[in-house]
Amino acid sequence: MPTNNQHVGEADFESYSMHALSREASARVEQHLLICETCRERLMEMDEYVAAMKDAARDLPRQSVAPEAAPEPARRRWRWPRLIPAFAAVAAIAIAVVALPLTRHATPAPFAVSLRTMRGPATQAQAPSRRPLALQLDLTGLAASPSYRIEMVDRSGKRVWQGAIANPAAAASVTVPPQKRGMYFVRVALPSGETLREYGLEIRGTD
């Protein structure tokens, strides 16, 4: 686990990104992320990598083959039609492994979104899917704090991303990984977890 002077280890990052850490360990990682921009950037890359691997795995063909009686040794032959799906799966994995680093480096520029309208009946901010988001936050009038916790949740309240702002001014910006289309809420909170402000954000797209 990290301390104020140590970065989060790769194993802890991977477990945290996959929600496999205990509550106490996750709390220590999140406390470190509030003050370490380097680790926040590494976590963002880890989240993008895990999401890409999950997408690649979902695209692999799934096939269940009924067991057959073993052929007699004298009549054993390669059955190419049965081998084609296996070759296709191996090829898909190889392509995903080779293409994934290229995909990560080809991430489009963040889309700037100004969040000034708080949650309510007013028109919500809008942004496209499949693109990182540069959220411009209006912090005017918030309780003074050396840092703020920034959290993005979906319509059901499930957290999809969390970051932090250190040494905040009246306005600040955070970069969020690409999200699926839908309605989201961006919350500004104290490090203790007390929510100070909430913005609505609608993500539109074809995914």
DAZIRA-V82666 format. One record per pair of residues at least 4 apart in sequence whose ideal C-beta (glycine too) atoms are under 8 Angstrom apart, sorted by the first residue. I is the first residue (numbers start at 1). J is the second residue. Records with the same first field share a line. If there is no record, write none. Layout:
# DAZIRA-V82666
I->J  J
This chain:
# DAZIRA-V82666
1->12  25  28  29
2->6  7  8  9  12  28  29  32  36  39
3->32
4->32  35
7->32  36  38  39  42
8->12  13  16  29  32  33  36  39  42  43
9->13
10->14
11->15
12->16  21  25  29
13->17  39  42  43  46
14->18  46  50
15->20  21  25
16->20  21  25  26  29  43
17->43  46  47  50
18->50
21->25  26  29
22->26
23->27
24->28
25->29
26->30
27->31
28->32
29->33
30->34  162
31->35  191
32->36  39
33->39  40  43  162  163  164
34->147  149  164  166  191
35->147  164  166
36->40
37->41  166
38->42
39->43
40->44  163  164
41->45
42->46
43->47
44->48  175  177
45->49  104
46->50
47->51  161  177
48->52  104  107  177  178
49->53  100  104
50->54
51->55  177
52->56  100  103  104
53->57  96  100
54->58
55->59
56->60  92  93  96  100
59->92
60->89  92  93
61->85  88  89  92
63->85
65->82
71->75  76  77
72->76
78->83
79->83
80->84
82->86
83->87
84->88
85->89
86->90
87->91
88->92
89->93
90->94
91->95
92->96
93->97
94->98
95->99
96->100
98->102
99->103
100->104
101->105
102->106
103->107
107->132
108->130  131  132
109->131  132
110->131  132  133  134  175
111->127  128  131  132  133  134
112->134  136
113->125  126  127  133  134  135  136  201
114->125  136  138
115->125  135  136  137  138  186  199  201
116->125  138  199
117->122  123  124  125  199  200
118->122  197  198  199  200
119->185  198  199  200
120->200
124->183  200  201  202
125->199  200  201  202
126->201  202  203  204
127->131  133  201  202  203  204
128->203  204  205
129->178  179  180  181  203  204  205  206  207
130->178  205  207
131->178
132->175  176  177  178
133->175  176  178  179
134->173  174  175
135->150  173  174  175  176  186  201
136->171  172  173
137->150  165  171  172  173  174  186  188  199
138->170  171
139->148  165  168  169  170  171  172  188  197
140->170  171
142->148  188  196  197
143->190  196
145->168  190  191
146->166  167
147->164  165  166  167  168  191
148->164  165  168  172  188  189  190  191  196
149->162  163  164  188  189  190  191  193
150->162  163  164  165  174  186  187  188  189
151->159  161  162  186  187  189
152->159  160  161  162  176  179  184  185  186  187  201
153->157  158  159  160  184  185  187
154->158  160  182  183  184
155->182  183  184  185
160->179  184
161->176  177  179
163->174  176
164->191
165->172  174
168->172
179->184  203
180->203  205  207
181->203  204  205  206  207
182->202  203
183->200  201  202  203
184->200  201  202  203
185->198  199  200  201
186->198  199  201
187->195  197  198  199
188->195  196  197  198
189->193  194  195  196
190->194  196
